[in-house]
Amino acid sequence: MIVDEGPLADAVRELRLVDHHVHGATTADLDRAALEDGLTESPWPAPPGTSHLDSQLGFSVRRWCAPVLDLPPHTDVEHYLARRAELGGPEVARRFLTASGIGRFLVETGYRAGEILDPAGLAATAGAEAAEVVRLEAVAEDVVARGTDASRFGDAFADALAERARTAVALKSVIAYRYGLDVDPVPPTPLQVRRAAGRWLKERGPLTDPVLLRHLLWSGVEHGLPLQFHVGYGDPDLTLHRCDPSLLTPFIRAVQPRHVPIMLLHCYPYHRTAAYLAGAFPHVHLDVGLAVNYTGAASRAVVAETLEVAPFGKVLFSSDAWGPPELHHLGALLWRRAITAVLGGWVADGDWSLTDAIRVAGMIGSGNATRVYGP
């Protein structure tokens, strides 16, 4: 099916997207090893004689990113890397970020932020706008790094989060990585928080204590900002079956009276479950951001499955790109192609009108994010 022609394709191509969950891009020069590392969720090298670039994502880079660097589609890896080096990291980043057509980035800054562009740098390079999404666990870890004791942790975290939330558009949790989504939905007591903080301060490792993690969640709820959750697919630090969003249902129920938007990110392979939750609860939304990049040419199937039961006003666009700016560009390009193919197929079959298809594409691409997060 040709997805690049016609009024729907034109409308989708012209959308200034709102990427509601993204990280910064690198402007560093990347050799083959560094590029491969940025295009996989695995922390280990590919087996001898193979490459992480032999993947849906790797093939998408050679097909869709090569032309942005003035190379023919499907160029080989060696020519791609040589051209990348010739242009230099800053120019590569500028090309891909501007080519994405993303007009606003909501940037989560809690992961290896020193290696990538901050929100202001991302916005300046892309000629777009940017705002910050604050990671709860990173705030808690910063509090401990600056020095506190168990008795003062609760107040110190509350003060630090209030300061960070003051200018943020959303908060984000990686409890899926640190523990799992099967967390007790009840807020812990101050005594429980002090005891858990004492255990953590003795261990001095990453924050994995479920008592403190749910304290962070409920502290976030108090600010009323949209609360984002990593769900499903990710690197091996997580245990996948504990990242099923259905496990979060008791917490979702508990939060509903607070009218705090719950944003389920990425969701693969649980995107159908997330879509159900978005349909069942008024404050739940979802995206399939990370999955679109990693499924590449198969991404239209993931997008179609997400739209089976999810209300169209609850689905948002994101790229979840971090590092290589190819990911920021591809996240947008592959989503545009997928949504055009899926909605265009329904229009061609007579099930949808063209007007509705264009309207829904605009809702998912930017309108829903603007409504949830504000302009």
N, C-alpha and C positions, 0 to 999 in steps of 0.2 A: 504493500500500500504506500502510495506517495503521500508523505506528511508535510512537505515543505511548500505546498501550493494551495491556493484558495483563500477565501476570506477568513476562515477560522485560523489557519496557519499565520496569516498576516496579523491578525489581532493578537495571537499568542506571542508572536515574534516581537511585537511592539510593546508588550507589557514591561513596565519598570517594576521588577519583582521586589518583594520584601522577603529577604532571607531571614526567617525568624529564629534560626539557630545556626551559628557559624562561628568559626575561630579565625584568627589572623592568618595571613599568607606569608610565606618566606620570600625574601628578596635575595637569598643567598644563591650562589652558583651551585648547582647540584650535579655530581657525577652519577654514574649509573647506580652505584650502591645506594646513594642517598635518595635518588628518585624512586628506586624500587622500595626502599624502606618507607617512603611517604605514600606509596600506593598499595599498601597491604596493612591489614590489622594484625598480622603475625609479627612478633618481635624477633623471629629467627630467620636466617637466610633460607632461600629456596634450596631444595635438595640439589646436590651436584648434578650439573648438566641441564638444570631447569631454571626458570626465571619467574619471579613474581609478576613480570609484565606479560606472561602468557596467561592472561585472565580477561574477563569481560572488561574490567577497568583498564588494563593495559592496552587492549585492542581499541578501546574508546579513545584513549590518549592519542594513539597513532592515527586513528581515523579523523577525530574531530578537533584535536589540539594542533596537529601538524599544520593545517592551513593558517592558523592564527600566527604561526611563525614563518609563513611564506613557503611552506613545504607542501608537497602533494599529499593527498590522503593516503593512509596506509604506508607511509614512509617507514623505512626500517629504523630500528632503535639507534644504531650508530649515527645515521644522518640526523636523526632527531636530536640526540645529545650534542652533536657538533654544532648544530644551529642554535641550540639553547645556549651553549657556551659562547658562541660568537656574539649573540645579542647581549648577554649578561643578565644576571638575576633581576635587577631592578626593571629593565625593559621588558623582560619576560612577564614579570608580575603585572606591570602596567597593561600590557596587551591582553592578558587573560582576564584581569579584573574588569577592564572596560568592555571587553567583548561579552562578558556575562550578561550585561543588561540589567544588573541588579541595582536598584535605586536606593535601597536602604538595607544595611547589615545590622542585625542584632547580635552582637559579638560576645560570646562566652569567653571570659578572660582567665579562667582558673587552671588552664593546662599549659605548662611550658611556655608561658606568655613571653618570656625573655627572648625566645627564638624566632618570634613572628611579629608582624605588624600589629600595633595596638589599634583600638577602634579608630582613633584619629588618623593614623597612618594608612589604615585600610581605606577609609573614606577618601582621603586625599589622593591616593593612588588610583582609586576606581572612579573618581569624580562623582561620588555618591554621598549619602548620609550614613551615619553609624551611631549606635547607642550600645550601652553595656548590659550584658546579662551576668550576674554575679553568682559564682559557684559557692554554695553554702559551706562545703567541706574545706575549701581553700581559705575562707575567712576564719574558720575555727583553727586551722593549722597555723595561720599567720598569728593568731592570738597566742597560741602556745609558744611559737617561735620567739615572740617578743618577750615572753616571760609572764607566768601567772601561776597560781596554785589552785588546788581543787575548789577551795571555798570561794575564790574570786572568778573562776572560769565563767560561770553563768552570766554574771554582770558584764565581764569583759567582752564576751562574745556578743551579748545584746548591744552593747555600745558600738562595737566594731561593725556589726551588721546594720545597725541603724544608719551609720555614716555611709556605708557602701550602698545601701538601698536608696538613699536619698536621691541619687542621680541615676539609678538603674531603671530599666524598663521591665525586668523580670529577674527571678532567682532560679537557680538550677541545682539539682541534686544528682550525685552519682552513687546513691545508695545501692543501686543495682550492682555496681562494682564492689562496693565496700562490704556489703552484707547480702543483699537480695531484696526483692520487693515484698517478700512475705514478712513484713515488719508489723509488730504490735501497733495498732492504730491509735492507742490511747497516749496522750501526752505524759511523759514521765514527771514525777514529782521533783521538787528542788533537791530533796535528799538523794533521790536516785541519780540525779545529774551530778551532784557533788561526788558521790561514791564512784560513778563511772568515770568522771574526770580524773579522780585519783588513780584509778587503774591505768588510764591512758597515759597519764604523766609519768608513771613508773615504767611503762613499756616503751614510750617515746617512738612508736612506729606510726604508720598511717592510721587514720581514724577509721576503725572498723567496729567499734562498740555499738551494738544496736540501740542501746539506751540513748547514747549521745547523738546518734544519727537521727533518731526520731525527735529528739529535742531540737535539732537543727531544723527539721521539717516544720515542726509546729511554731518555732520561732519565725520561720519564713512566712507561714500562713498569717501570722499576726500583722505583717506588713501589707497584706492585701494584694501584692503584686502577683502576676501569673507565675506559677511554679512549674518549672520544666523538670521532667524525669527522663534520664536515659532509659530506654527499654530495648531489650533484645540484642541484636547483633552488635558485637564489639570485639575488643582484643581478649586474649586468654585470661586476663585478670578476673573476668566475670565467669559465673557458672550459668550457662544459658537458661536452663529450665527455671532458675530462680529469678529470671528477668521477664517472665511472662506477666503482662500487665494485669491479667485477671487476679494475680496475687495482691494487687494494690487495691482491690475493690473495697475492703473494709475502710481503708484510709480515705478513699474517694467518697464513700458515704459519710464519713465523719466530717469531712471538709465541706460538704455541700451547703450546709446552712451558712457558711462564711462567704459564699459566693466568690471564692478564689478560683480563677481558671487553672485547671490542671492540664498541662501540655505534655503529651506522650510523644517522645522523640524517636524517630527511626523505625522502631517497632518490628522489623523483620526478624524472624519469620512469624511474628505474632501480630502482623498488621491487620488481619481480619478480626482478631480479638480486640485490638485497640479500636477498630472501627465500630464494633459492637458497643464498647464502653462509651464512645463518643455519641452514639445514638441513644443509649440508655440514660445517660446522665447529662444534665444541662450545662455543667461546667467543665466537661472533658473535651479536649481537642487532640488532634494527632497530625503527624507528618510521617513520611517515609524517606526522609532526607538522605541519610547515609546509604540506605538500600538502593536508591536510584543510581548513585555512582557505582556501587559495587556490582550491581546486576547489569549495567551497561546496556547492550542491545536487547536484553530481556526485561528492561525496566518497565516497559509498557504493561506487562502482565502484572507487575506489582502494583502499579498505579491503578489498573482496572480492578484488581481485587480489593484495594482500599476503598474504591467507590461503590462497591456492591451494597453495603448497608450504612456507611457513614453518611450523616447529613452533610450536604455540600458546604454548609456554613461552618463546619467543624474541622475541615481539612485545610492544612497550610503547607506552603512551600518552604523547604529548607535544603541546604546543601550539606551541612555539618562539615564543611571543608576545613582542614587544618594543614598548614604547611604548603606543599606544592600548589601554586595558584592554578594549575590545571584543574584541580578539584573544584575550585570556585566556579570556573567556567563550565566544566562538565556538569556540575550539579544543576546549573540553570539550563544548559543546552539539552541534556538528556530529559529533564523534566518537561521542557517545552515540546520536544518531540513525542514524548510519551502521552502527555495530556492531549496533544493535537490528534494523535493516532486513535486514542481511546474514544474521546468525545466525537471526533470526526467519523469514526466507524458507526457510532450510534446515530449520528445525523444521516449518514449515507443509508442506513437501514430504515430510516423513517421513524425511529423511536424518539428522537430528540429533534427540536427545531434548531436551526443555526443560531438564532438569537439566544436561546437558552445555553447553548454550548459556549458561546462567547462570554456570556454573563458568568457562568460557573468557572470558566478558566480565570477570569478576572478576580473572582472571589478567592479562589485558592492561591493564585499567584501573588495577590497583594491585599485585596479587600478584607479578608478575614483577619489577617495579621494587624492591619490598621485598626480594625474594630476592637480586637482583644488588647493590644499593647498601647494603642493611642497613636496619633499622627506624629 
